Amino acid sequence: MLTGLMGNSAIMAAIGLAMIALTAYALYLRRACGGVTWLVVLLGVALTFDNVAVAAGRWIGFGDVLYAINLPRFWVHGLMTPLIVVVAAMLAWRLGVRWSRPVLVVGTLLVIALVVVGIVELFVALELAPATNGDALRYANAAAAGPPIPALGTVLMLVAIGVSAWRQVRSFWLTVGSVTMLVTAAAGMSVLWLGNFGELVLYASIVATMYQVAANQDRPAASDGADTRTATKSSPAQQLPVTR
């Protein structure tokens, strides 16, 4: 129904605008969240480009220009997708989530493996061909067969990180985002924009987790301020002159 009302191009453009807004807010949180902010911003820029490239196809039309615009989209998915795991793990760690050393080692090896598989797919199994979805014109990988391994592996790892955050520090955002992405990725095989909407929800959950990190960092300062005010209020009574 939404596709009929707006069209795929307009929906993808709206998702791209939402990505821009979330990226701007992530940048606003940089002082509280530190270096991980730049990874989130990089991810937001990549996801924004992916949506805008598809949205623009309607006006550009098939040809060398649209081909050149679409080609980086596959680099984004092949190389940036595993980066989401790194970002989610760093934010969860900042919230207080802890994993054993074997889990960290296995997780690191899995991320490296996903990057390698993504690179191999880019060089070996990449054959761009024109594809039309409603009013959206794009180039898709005609050589793709079966579910994308890097994307599926990334989502499953994100679910594991999200569940850990929910159990250890009662932060549910990453769980909501990763489960939504898992569901919409499957539905996105038949409806173009659903997979990208899932990416938007996932990215929003990452930014929401950044907000939690920032809020937790401000909380001790507020607590210290309260302690100071308490000490100030009690100090006059403590400083009463002692009658000898």
Accessible surface in RSA format (square Angstrom, percent):
REM  Atomic radii and reference values for relative SASA: ProtOr
REM  Chains: A
REM  Algorithm: Lee & Richards
REM  Probe-radius: 1.40
REM  Slices: 20
REM RES _ NUM      All-atoms   Total-Side   Main-Chain    Non-polar    All polar
REM                ABS   REL    ABS   REL    ABS   REL    ABS   REL    ABS   REL
RES MET A   1   199.33 103.2 142.36  94.2  56.96 135.6 117.69 100.1  81.64 108.2
RES LEU A   2    74.14  41.3  69.15  49.5   4.98  12.5  69.89  49.1   4.25  11.4
RES THR A   3    46.24  32.9  43.08  43.7   3.16   7.5  37.89  50.9   8.35  12.6
RES GLY A   4    73.62  90.8   0.00   N/A  73.62  90.8  40.54 111.3  33.07  74.1
RES LEU A   5   141.69  78.9 107.44  76.9  34.25  86.1 109.73  77.1  31.96  86.0
RES MET A   6    85.24  44.1  64.68  42.8  20.56  49.0  54.94  46.7  30.31  40.2
RES GLY A   7    15.11  18.6   0.00   N/A  15.11  18.6  14.26  39.1   0.85   1.9
RES ASN A   8     8.89   6.1   8.32   8.0   0.57   1.4   0.00   0.0   8.89   8.6
RES SER A   9     0.17   0.1   0.00   0.0   0.17   0.4   0.00   0.0   0.17   0.2
RES ALA A  10    36.68  33.7  28.81  44.5   7.87  17.9  33.83  47.6   2.85   7.6
RES ILE A  11     7.26   4.1   7.18   5.3   0.08   0.2   7.26   5.2   0.00   0.0
RES MET A  12     1.01   0.5   1.01   0.7   0.00   0.0   1.01   0.9   0.00   0.0
RES ALA A  13    38.88  35.7  36.23  55.9   2.65   6.0  37.47  52.8   1.41   3.7
RES ALA A  14    46.18  42.5  38.06  58.7   8.12  18.5  40.76  57.4   5.42  14.4
RES ILE A  15     8.32   4.7   7.33   5.5   0.98   2.4   8.27   6.0   0.05   0.1
RES GLY A  16     0.15   0.2   0.00   N/A   0.15   0.2   0.15   0.4   0.00   0.0
RES LEU A  17   120.62  67.2 114.60  82.0   6.02  15.1 114.95  80.7   5.67  15.3
RES ALA A  18    34.95  32.1  26.46  40.8   8.49  19.3  33.93  47.8   1.01   2.7
RES MET A  19     0.00   0.0   0.00   0.0   0.00   0.0   0.00   0.0   0.00   0.0
RES ILE A  20    88.61  50.4  86.52  64.5   2.08   5.0  87.88  63.3   0.73   2.0
RES ALA A  21    63.79  58.7  50.75  78.3  13.04  29.7  58.20  82.0   5.60  14.8
RES LEU A  22    39.42  22.0  38.75  27.7   0.67   1.7  39.36  27.6   0.05   0.1
RES THR A  23    15.61  11.1  15.61  15.8   0.00   0.0  15.49  20.8   0.12   0.2
RES ALA A  24    60.83  55.9  48.82  75.3  12.01  27.3  54.25  76.4   6.58  17.4
RES TYR A  25    88.32  41.2  84.39  48.0   3.94  10.2  71.44  53.7  16.89  20.8
RES ALA A  26     0.00   0.0   0.00   0.0   0.00   0.0   0.00   0.0   0.00   0.0
RES LEU A  27    65.27  36.4  65.27  46.7   0.00   0.0  65.27  45.8   0.00   0.0
RES TYR A  28   158.79  74.1 141.73  80.6  17.07  44.4  97.16  73.0  61.63  76.0
RES LEU A  29    12.80   7.1  10.58   7.6   2.23   5.6  12.80   9.0   0.00   0.0
RES ARG A  30    97.46  40.9  92.95  47.4   4.50  10.7  10.89  14.9  86.57  52.5
RES ARG A  31   215.03  90.3 185.05  94.3  29.98  71.4  75.25 102.8 139.78  84.7
RES ALA A  32    19.31  17.8  14.75  22.8   4.57  10.4  16.33  23.0   2.98   7.9
RES CYS A  33     0.37   0.3   0.00   0.0   0.37   0.9   0.00   0.0   0.37   0.4
RES GLY A  34    33.65  41.5   0.00   N/A  33.65  41.5  32.02  87.9   1.64   3.7
RES GLY A  35    56.39  69.5   0.00   N/A  56.39  69.5  35.13  96.4  21.26  47.6
RES VAL A  36     4.65   3.1   2.37   2.1   2.29   5.5   2.47   2.1   2.18   5.9
RES THR A  37     0.00   0.0   0.00   0.0   0.00   0.0   0.00   0.0   0.00   0.0
RES TRP A  38   142.76  57.3 137.54  66.6   5.22  12.3 115.87  61.8  26.89  43.6
RES LEU A  39    51.42  28.6  51.42  36.8   0.00   0.0  51.42  36.1   0.00   0.0
RES VAL A  40     0.00   0.0   0.00   0.0   0.00   0.0   0.00   0.0   0.00   0.0
RES VAL A  41    23.75  15.6  23.75  21.5   0.00   0.0  23.75  20.6   0.00   0.0
RES LEU A  42    84.16  46.9  81.13  58.0   3.03   7.6  83.98  59.0   0.19   0.5
RES LEU A  43     1.78   1.0   1.78   1.3   0.00   0.0   1.78   1.3   0.00   0.0
RES GLY A  44     0.00   0.0   0.00   N/A   0.00   0.0   0.00   0.0   0.00   0.0
RES VAL A  45    87.07  57.3  83.95  76.0   3.13   7.5  86.36  75.0   0.72   1.9
RES ALA A  46    10.06   9.2   5.30   8.2   4.76  10.8   9.89  13.9   0.17   0.4
RES LEU A  47    12.22   6.8  12.22   8.7   0.00   0.0  12.22   8.6   0.00   0.0
RES THR A  48    17.96  12.8  17.96  18.2   0.00   0.0  16.56  22.2   1.40   2.1
RES PHE A  49    73.48  36.8  69.19  42.9   4.29  11.2  73.18  44.4   0.30   0.9
RES ASP A  50     1.50   1.0   1.50   1.5   0.00   0.0   0.01   0.0   1.49   1.5
RES ASN A  51     0.00   0.0   0.00   0.0   0.00   0.0   0.00   0.0   0.00   0.0
RES VAL A  52    69.25  45.6  69.13  62.6   0.12   0.3  69.24  60.2   0.01   0.0
RES ALA A  53     2.28   2.1   0.00   0.0   2.28   5.2   2.12   3.0   0.17   0.4
RES VAL A  54     0.70   0.5   0.70   0.6   0.00   0.0   0.70   0.6   0.00   0.0
RES ALA A  55     6.21   5.7   6.12   9.4   0.09   0.2   6.21   8.7   0.00   0.0
RES ALA A  56    28.35  26.1  24.37  37.6   3.98   9.1  28.24  39.8   0.11   0.3
RES GLY A  57     0.00   0.0   0.00   N/A   0.00   0.0   0.00   0.0   0.00   0.0
RES ARG A  58   123.30  51.8 103.16  52.6  20.14  47.9  13.09  17.9 110.21  66.8
RES TRP A  59   177.96  71.4 143.94  69.7  34.02  79.9 120.79  64.4  57.17  92.8
RES ILE A  60    69.87  39.8  38.20  28.5  31.67  76.3  43.42  31.3  26.45  71.8
RES GLY A  61    21.13  26.1   0.00   N/A  21.13  26.1  19.63  53.9   1.50   3.4
RES PHE A  62    84.37  42.2  51.93  32.2  32.44  84.4  52.26  31.7  32.11  91.9
RES GLY A  63    32.76  40.4   0.00   N/A  32.76  40.4  32.65  89.6   0.12   0.3
RES ASP A  64   129.32  90.6 118.99 118.4  10.33  24.4  36.29  85.4  93.03  92.8
RES VAL A  65    95.91  63.1  91.36  82.7   4.55  11.0  95.28  82.8   0.63   1.7
RES LEU A  66     0.09   0.1   0.00   0.0   0.09   0.2   0.00   0.0   0.09   0.3
RES TYR A  67    90.85  42.4  90.85  51.7   0.00   0.0  56.86  42.7  34.00  41.9
RES ALA A  68    63.13  58.0  50.04  77.2  13.10  29.8  54.23  76.4   8.91  23.6
RES ILE A  69    47.02  26.8  43.75  32.6   3.27   7.9  47.02  33.9   0.00   0.0
RES ASN A  70     0.00   0.0   0.00   0.0   0.00   0.0   0.00   0.0   0.00   0.0
RES LEU A  71    60.64  33.8  60.64  43.4   0.00   0.0  60.64  42.6   0.00   0.0
RES PRO A  72    51.85  37.8  51.18  46.7   0.67   2.5  51.72  42.7   0.13   0.8
RES ARG A  73    20.28   8.5  20.26  10.3   0.02   0.1   0.49   0.7  19.79  12.0
RES PHE A  74    35.22  17.6  33.18  20.5   2.04   5.3  33.58  20.4   1.63   4.7
RES TRP A  75    93.07  37.3  91.66  44.4   1.41   3.3  80.26  42.8  12.80  20.8
RES VAL A  76    19.88  13.1  18.14  16.4   1.73   4.2  19.54  17.0   0.33   0.9
RES HIS A  77    64.33  35.2  60.66  42.2   3.67   9.4  41.97  43.3  22.35  26.0
RES GLY A  78     8.01   9.9   0.00   N/A   8.01   9.9   7.81  21.4   0.21   0.5
RES LEU A  79    57.81  32.2  48.64  34.8   9.16  23.0  48.69  34.2   9.11  24.5
RES MET A  80    44.55  23.1  44.55  29.5   0.00   0.0  43.88  37.3   0.66   0.9
RES THR A  81    17.28  12.3  15.64  15.9   1.64   3.9   9.67  13.0   7.61  11.5
RES PRO A  82     0.80   0.6   0.76   0.7   0.03   0.1   0.80   0.7   0.00   0.0
RES LEU A  83    28.09  15.6  24.15  17.3   3.94   9.9  27.29  19.2   0.80   2.2
RES ILE A  84    14.43   8.2  14.43  10.7   0.00   0.0  14.43  10.4   0.00   0.0
RES VAL A  85     5.35   3.5   5.35   4.8   0.00   0.0   5.35   4.6   0.00   0.0
RES VAL A  86    55.02  36.2  51.58  46.7   3.43   8.3  54.98  47.8   0.04   0.1
RES VAL A  87     0.00   0.0   0.00   0.0   0.00   0.0   0.00   0.0   0.00   0.0
RES ALA A  88     0.20   0.2   0.20   0.3   0.00   0.0   0.20   0.3   0.00   0.0
RES ALA A  89    28.73  26.4  27.70  42.7   1.03   2.3  27.98  39.4   0.75   2.0
RES MET A  90    77.95  40.4  72.58  48.0   5.37  12.8  70.72  60.1   7.22   9.6
RES LEU A  91     0.00   0.0   0.00   0.0   0.00   0.0   0.00   0.0   0.00   0.0
RES ALA A  92     0.00   0.0   0.00   0.0   0.00   0.0   0.00   0.0   0.00   0.0
RES TRP A  93   103.77  41.6 102.22  49.5   1.55   3.6  80.59  43.0  23.18  37.6
RES ARG A  94   105.29  44.2  76.70  39.1  28.59  68.1  37.88  51.8  67.41  40.9
RES LEU A  95    19.79  11.0   3.61   2.6  16.18  40.7   4.68   3.3  15.11  40.7
RES GLY A  96    34.58  42.6   0.00   N/A  34.58  42.6  20.64  56.6  13.94  31.2
RES VAL A  97     0.00   0.0   0.00   0.0   0.00   0.0   0.00   0.0   0.00   0.0
RES ARG A  98   119.92  50.4 110.27  56.2   9.65  23.0  55.46  75.8  64.46  39.1
RES TRP A  99    46.88  18.8  28.27  13.7  18.62  43.7  28.06  15.0  18.82  30.5
RES SER A 100    62.99  53.2  45.45  60.7  17.54  40.4  49.16 104.7  13.83  19.4
RES ARG A 101   190.41  79.9 182.54  93.1   7.87  18.7  61.20  83.6 129.21  78.3
RES PRO A 102    90.11  65.7  83.64  76.2   6.47  23.5  90.07  74.4   0.04   0.3
RES VAL A 103    79.85  52.5  75.33  68.2   4.53  10.9  78.25  68.0   1.60   4.4
RES LEU A 104    76.09  42.4  72.41  51.8   3.67   9.2  74.81  52.5   1.27   3.4
RES VAL A 105    77.95  51.3  74.51  67.5   3.44   8.3  77.87  67.7   0.08   0.2
RES VAL A 106    82.99  54.6  82.72  74.9   0.27   0.6  82.96  72.1   0.03   0.1
RES GLY A 107    18.64  23.0   0.00   N/A  18.64  23.0  18.39  50.5   0.25   0.6
RES THR A 108    78.62  55.9  72.36  73.4   6.26  14.9  51.39  69.0  27.23  41.2
RES LEU A 109   109.63  61.1 105.27  75.3   4.36  11.0 105.64  74.2   3.98  10.7
RES LEU A 110    85.34  47.5  85.04  60.8   0.30   0.7  85.25  59.9   0.09   0.2
RES VAL A 111    21.14  13.9  21.14  19.1   0.00   0.0  21.14  18.4   0.00   0.0
RES ILE A 112    94.92  54.0  93.49  69.6   1.43   3.5  94.92  68.4   0.00   0.0
RES ALA A 113    47.18  43.4  41.08  63.4   6.10  13.9  46.94  66.1   0.24   0.6
RES LEU A 114    15.35   8.5  15.32  11.0   0.03   0.1  15.35  10.8   0.00   0.0
RES VAL A 115    44.58  29.3  44.58  40.4   0.00   0.0  44.58  38.7   0.00   0.0
RES VAL A 116    79.52  52.3  79.02  71.5   0.49   1.2  79.52  69.1   0.00   0.0
RES VAL A 117    51.94  34.2  50.67  45.9   1.27   3.1  51.93  45.1   0.01   0.0
RES GLY A 118     1.11   1.4   0.00   N/A   1.11   1.4   0.56   1.5   0.55   1.2
RES ILE A 119    65.32  37.2  65.32  48.7   0.00   0.0  65.32  47.0   0.00   0.0
RES VAL A 120    76.17  50.1  73.64  66.7   2.52   6.1  76.17  66.2   0.00   0.0
RES GLU A 121    61.57  35.3  59.89  45.3   1.68   4.0  26.53  51.3  35.04  28.6
RES LEU A 122    16.01   8.9   7.43   5.3   8.58  21.6   7.89   5.5   8.12  21.8
RES PHE A 123   145.74  72.9 111.44  69.0  34.30  89.3 114.49  69.4  31.25  89.4
RES VAL A 124   119.60  78.7  88.68  80.3  30.92  74.5  92.65  80.5  26.95  73.1
RES ALA A 125    34.73  31.9  32.03  49.4   2.70   6.1  34.41  48.5   0.32   0.8
RES LEU A 126    49.06  27.3  19.87  14.2  29.19  73.4  19.87  14.0  29.19  78.6
RES GLU A 127   107.56  61.7 103.24  78.1   4.32  10.3  36.51  70.6  71.04  58.0
RES LEU A 128    24.93  13.9   1.19   0.8  23.74  59.7   1.19   0.8  23.74  63.9
RES ALA A 129    32.31  29.7  31.48  48.6   0.82   1.9  31.95  45.0   0.36   0.9
RES PRO A 130    84.51  61.6  62.00  56.5  22.52  81.8  62.18  51.3  22.34 138.8
RES ALA A 131    25.05  23.0  17.99  27.8   7.06  16.0  25.05  35.3   0.00   0.0
RES THR A 132    86.52  61.5  56.34  57.1  30.18  71.9  41.55  55.8  44.97  68.0
RES ASN A 133    45.36  31.3  40.46  39.1   4.90  11.8   7.38  17.8  37.99  36.7
RES GLY A 134    62.15  76.6   0.00   N/A  62.15  76.6  35.72  98.0  26.43  59.2
RES ASP A 135    41.97  29.4  28.32  28.2  13.66  32.3  33.90  79.8   8.08   8.1
RES ALA A 136     0.00   0.0   0.00   0.0   0.00   0.0   0.00   0.0   0.00   0.0
RES LEU A 137    37.26  20.7  37.26  26.7   0.00   0.0  37.26  26.2   0.00   0.0
RES ARG A 138    41.73  17.5  41.73  21.3   0.00   0.0   0.00   0.0  41.73  25.3
RES TYR A 139    18.31   8.5  18.31  10.4   0.00   0.0   6.85   5.1  11.46  14.1
RES ALA A 140    24.62  22.6  24.44  37.7   0.18   0.4  24.46  34.5   0.15   0.4
RES ASN A 141    33.82  23.3  19.75  19.1  14.08  33.9   5.12  12.3  28.70  27.7
RES ALA A 142    64.14  59.0  24.82  38.3  39.31  89.4  36.73  51.7  27.41  72.6
RES ALA A 143    41.85  38.5  17.28  26.7  24.56  55.9  26.81  37.8  15.04  39.8
RES ALA A 144    67.04  61.6  38.34  59.2  28.70  65.3  44.01  62.0  23.03  61.0
RES ALA A 145    97.97  90.1  61.83  95.4  36.14  82.2  68.25  96.1  29.72  78.7
RES GLY A 146    56.91  70.2   0.00   N/A  56.91  70.2  30.91  84.8  26.00  58.2
RES PRO A 147    84.70  61.7  75.76  69.1   8.94  32.5  78.87  65.1   5.82  36.2
RES PRO A 148    73.11  53.3  67.49  61.5   5.62  20.4  73.11  60.4   0.00   0.0
RES ILE A 149    88.50  50.4  88.33  65.8   0.17   0.4  88.34  63.6   0.16   0.4
RES PRO A 150     6.22   4.5   6.22   5.7   0.00   0.0   6.22   5.1   0.00   0.0
RES ALA A 151    35.58  32.7  34.55  53.3   1.03   2.3  35.00  49.3   0.58   1.5
RES LEU A 152    70.86  39.5  66.90  47.9   3.97  10.0  70.48  49.5   0.39   1.0
RES GLY A 153    18.03  22.2   0.00   N/A  18.03  22.2  17.03  46.7   1.00   2.2
RES THR A 154     1.32   0.9   1.32   1.3   0.00   0.0   1.32   1.8   0.00   0.0
RES VAL A 155    11.60   7.6  11.60  10.5   0.00   0.0  11.60  10.1   0.00   0.0
RES LEU A 156    94.77  52.8  87.86  62.9   6.91  17.4  88.23  62.0   6.53  17.6
RES MET A 157    29.56  15.3  26.00  17.2   3.55   8.5  28.30  24.1   1.26   1.7
RES LEU A 158     2.34   1.3   1.94   1.4   0.40   1.0   1.94   1.4   0.40   1.1
RES VAL A 159    33.56  22.1  33.56  30.4   0.00   0.0  33.56  29.2   0.00   0.0
RES ALA A 160    60.26  55.4  50.25  77.6  10.01  22.8  57.93  81.6   2.33   6.2
RES ILE A 161    15.62   8.9  15.21  11.3   0.42   1.0  15.59  11.2   0.03   0.1
RES GLY A 162     0.00   0.0   0.00   N/A   0.00   0.0   0.00   0.0   0.00   0.0
RES VAL A 163    62.33  41.0  62.17  56.3   0.17   0.4  62.33  54.2   0.00   0.0
RES SER A 164    23.14  19.6  19.76  26.4   3.39   7.8   3.72   7.9  19.43  27.2
RES ALA A 165     0.00   0.0   0.00   0.0   0.00   0.0   0.00   0.0   0.00   0.0
RES TRP A 166   121.45  48.7 121.40  58.8   0.05   0.1  97.94  52.2  23.51  38.1
RES ARG A 167   181.59  76.2 164.29  83.7  17.30  41.2  46.25  63.2 135.34  82.0
RES GLN A 168    90.09  50.4  55.23  40.4  34.86  83.0  33.46  71.2  56.63  42.9
RES VAL A 169    46.80  30.8  21.03  19.0  25.77  62.1  28.04  24.4  18.76  50.9
RES ARG A 170   172.32  72.4 155.76  79.4  16.56  39.4  66.26  90.6 106.06  64.3
RES SER A 171     2.23   1.9   2.07   2.8   0.16   0.4   1.96   4.2   0.27   0.4
RES PHE A 172    83.70  41.9  83.70  51.8   0.00   0.0  83.70  50.7   0.00   0.0
RES TRP A 173    93.49  37.5  93.49  45.3   0.00   0.0  83.62  44.6   9.87  16.0
RES LEU A 174     2.79   1.6   2.35   1.7   0.43   1.1   2.35   1.7   0.43   1.2
RES THR A 175    13.22   9.4  13.22  13.4   0.00   0.0  13.22  17.8   0.00   0.0
RES VAL A 176    65.13  42.9  59.83  54.2   5.30  12.8  64.80  56.3   0.33   0.9
RES GLY A 177     0.00   0.0   0.00   N/A   0.00   0.0   0.00   0.0   0.00   0.0
RES SER A 178     0.16   0.1   0.16   0.2   0.00   0.0   0.16   0.3   0.00   0.0
RES VAL A 179    65.25  42.9  65.25  59.1   0.00   0.0  65.25  56.7   0.00   0.0
RES THR A 180    34.65  24.6  30.31  30.7   4.34  10.3  19.09  25.6  15.56  23.5
RES MET A 181    18.30   9.5  18.30  12.1   0.00   0.0  15.89  13.5   2.42   3.2
RES LEU A 182    64.17  35.7  59.25  42.4   4.93  12.4  59.32  41.7   4.85  13.1
RES VAL A 183    96.21  63.3  88.80  80.4   7.41  17.9  94.05  81.7   2.16   5.9
RES THR A 184    14.49  10.3  14.33  14.5   0.16   0.4  14.49  19.5   0.00   0.0
RES ALA A 185    42.90  39.4  31.45  48.5  11.45  26.0  34.45  48.5   8.45  22.4
RES ALA A 186    73.98  68.0  54.87  84.7  19.11  43.5  62.97  88.7  11.01  29.2
RES ALA A 187    37.17  34.2  27.35  42.2   9.81  22.3  36.61  51.6   0.56   1.5
RES GLY A 188    19.67  24.3   0.00   N/A  19.67  24.3   4.90  13.4  14.77  33.1
RES MET A 189   155.62  80.6 119.23  78.9  36.40  86.7  98.38  83.6  57.25  75.8
RES SER A 190    99.86  84.4  62.82  83.8  37.04  85.3  53.13 113.1  46.72  65.5
RES VAL A 191    51.86  34.1  48.74  44.1   3.12   7.5  51.86  45.1   0.00   0.0
RES LEU A 192    23.58  13.1  13.48   9.6  10.10  25.4  15.64  11.0   7.94  21.4
RES TRP A 193    34.20  13.7  34.20  16.6   0.00   0.0  34.20  18.2   0.00   0.0
RES LEU A 194    41.95  23.4  41.95  30.0   0.00   0.0  41.95  29.5   0.00   0.0
RES GLY A 195    14.22  17.5   0.00   N/A  14.22  17.5  14.17  38.9   0.05   0.1
RES ASN A 196    17.38  12.0  17.14  16.6   0.25   0.6   0.15   0.4  17.23  16.7
RES PHE A 197    81.87  41.0  81.87  50.7   0.00   0.0  81.87  49.6   0.00   0.0
RES GLY A 198     0.00   0.0   0.00   N/A   0.00   0.0   0.00   0.0   0.00   0.0
RES GLU A 199    26.25  15.1  25.43  19.2   0.82   2.0   8.31  16.1  17.95  14.7
RES LEU A 200    26.49  14.8  26.49  19.0   0.00   0.0  26.49  18.6   0.00   0.0
RES VAL A 201    34.48  22.7  32.28  29.2   2.20   5.3  34.01  29.6   0.47   1.3
RES LEU A 202     6.46   3.6   6.46   4.6   0.00   0.0   6.46   4.5   0.00   0.0
RES TYR A 203     1.23   0.6   0.32   0.2   0.91   2.4   1.05   0.8   0.18   0.2
RES ALA A 204    35.95  33.1  32.21  49.7   3.74   8.5  32.48  45.7   3.47   9.2
RES SER A 205     3.97   3.4   2.08   2.8   1.89   4.4   3.54   7.5   0.43   0.6
RES ILE A 206     1.18   0.7   1.18   0.9   0.00   0.0   1.18   0.8   0.00   0.0
RES VAL A 207     4.85   3.2   4.80   4.3   0.05   0.1   4.80   4.2   0.05   0.1
RES ALA A 208    22.08  20.3  14.80  22.8   7.29  16.6  21.18  29.8   0.90   2.4
RES THR A 209     0.00   0.0   0.00   0.0   0.00   0.0   0.00   0.0   0.00   0.0
RES MET A 210     0.00   0.0   0.00   0.0   0.00   0.0   0.00   0.0   0.00   0.0
RES TYR A 211   120.12  56.1 120.12  68.3   0.00   0.0  74.33  55.9  45.78  56.4
RES GLN A 212    45.72  25.6  44.73  32.7   0.99   2.4  13.94  29.7  31.79  24.1
RES VAL A 213     5.16   3.4   3.54   3.2   1.62   3.9   3.81   3.3   1.35   3.7
RES ALA A 214     7.80   7.2   7.78  12.0   0.02   0.1   7.80  11.0   0.00   0.0
RES ALA A 215    30.49  28.0  20.88  32.2   9.60  21.8  27.11  38.2   3.38   8.9
RES ASN A 216    55.65  38.4  48.89  47.2   6.77  16.3  20.95  50.4  34.71  33.5
RES GLN A 217    90.40  50.6  72.90  53.3  17.50  41.7  36.69  78.1  53.71  40.7
RES ASP A 218    88.31  61.9  85.77  85.4   2.54   6.0  28.42  66.9  59.89  59.7
RES ARG A 219   149.36  62.7 144.48  73.7   4.87  11.6  64.98  88.8  84.38  51.1
RES PRO A 220    74.59  54.4  68.96  62.9   5.62  20.4  74.52  61.5   0.07   0.4
RES ALA A 221    67.04  61.6  52.60  81.2  14.45  32.9  57.77  81.4   9.27  24.6
RES ALA A 222    67.09  61.7  51.23  79.1  15.86  36.1  63.06  88.8   4.03  10.7
RES SER A 223    57.57  48.6  49.98  66.7   7.60  17.5  28.28  60.2  29.29  41.0
RES ASP A 224    86.98  60.9  84.86  84.5   2.12   5.0  27.42  64.5  59.55  59.4
RES GLY A 225    25.34  31.2   0.00   N/A  25.34  31.2  24.53  67.3   0.81   1.8
RES ALA A 226    38.88  35.8  37.34  57.6   1.54   3.5  37.95  53.4   0.94   2.5
RES ASP A 227    88.47  62.0  82.29  81.9   6.18  14.6  28.85  67.9  59.62  59.5
RES THR A 228    86.08  61.2  81.18  82.3   4.90  11.7  61.82  83.0  24.26  36.7
RES ARG A 229   142.80  60.0 140.73  71.7   2.07   4.9  62.62  85.6  80.18  48.6
RES THR A 230    88.59  63.0  86.24  87.4   2.35   5.6  63.61  85.4  24.99  37.8
RES ALA A 231    58.65  53.9  51.13  78.9   7.53  17.1  56.05  78.9   2.60   6.9
RES THR A 232    86.22  61.3  79.76  80.9   6.46  15.4  67.23  90.3  18.99  28.7
RES LYS A 233   165.71  80.8 141.13  86.6  24.58  58.5  92.21  83.0  73.50  78.3
RES SER A 234    41.88  35.4  35.12  46.9   6.76  15.6  36.06  76.8   5.82   8.2
RES SER A 235    27.71  23.4  27.68  36.9   0.03   0.1  16.23  34.6  11.48  16.1
RES PRO A 236    81.83  59.6  72.45  66.0   9.38  34.1  78.75  65.0   3.08  19.1
RES ALA A 237    70.42  64.8  53.28  82.2  17.14  39.0  57.05  80.3  13.37  35.4
RES GLN A 238   141.16  78.9 104.29  76.2  36.87  87.8  42.98  91.5  98.18  74.5
RES GLN A 239   138.12  77.2 110.15  80.5  27.97  66.6  41.99  89.4  96.14  72.9
RES LEU A 240   122.94  68.5 113.07  80.9   9.87  24.8 113.69  79.8   9.24  24.9
RES PRO A 241   120.68  88.0  95.86  87.4  24.82  90.2 106.81  88.2  13.87  86.2
RES VAL A 242   131.26  86.4 105.85  95.8  25.42  61.2 109.80  95.4  21.46  58.2
RES THR A 243   132.83  94.5 100.69 102.1  32.15  76.6  74.68 100.3  58.15  87.9
RES ARG A 244   267.96 112.5 196.23 100.0  71.73 170.8 104.30 142.5 163.66  99.2
END  Absolute sums over single chains surface
CHAIN  1 A    13230.3      11068.6       2161.7       9439.4       3790.9
END  Absolute sums over all chains
TOTAL         13230.3      11068.6       2161.7       9439.4       3790.9
